[in-house]
Amino acid sequence: MSRHVQLEGQWAALEPTRWCAVHGDAWTGNVVAIRDGHVVLLDLERFSIGPPEWDLVSSAVKHTTYGQLSTCGWQQFCDAYGRDVTTWAGFTVLRDIRELRMTCYAAQQAASHPQFADEASLRVSCLQGQRGPRPWPWTPL
């Protein structure tokens, strides 16, 4: 069974806390604080209805997969939000979906930009369990 099919089945079995509007690609690069103090979300092409955990997992992946958000930074995020999504029973499913998407994106980029081939190969080997436990030495594209 392909990884995609496995994750599709796990997604179908998820029990999110609720469904609501989600950004779909929530990370600091898609958020801008303007002078009057308001916060504006950018890049709304993935905006949809889904579990709020989907957006939270973007930040969690920076901590768990990339290791780019320190434990202290992650705790500050959780304290500010009021919840640690990594303790939710469905976290690993959404994390794994995000990781597969990021790996497919790297492979897609490598097809037309050879400088990304090593990164795509690294991500595939990580997902196949050949590079040890997270965090992995992924480089953001």
Beta strands, then each sheet from edge to edge (+ up, - down):
strand 1: 20-22
strand 2: 31-33
strand 3: 39-41
strand 4: 48-50
sheet 1: 1+ 4-
sheet 2: 2+ 3-
end
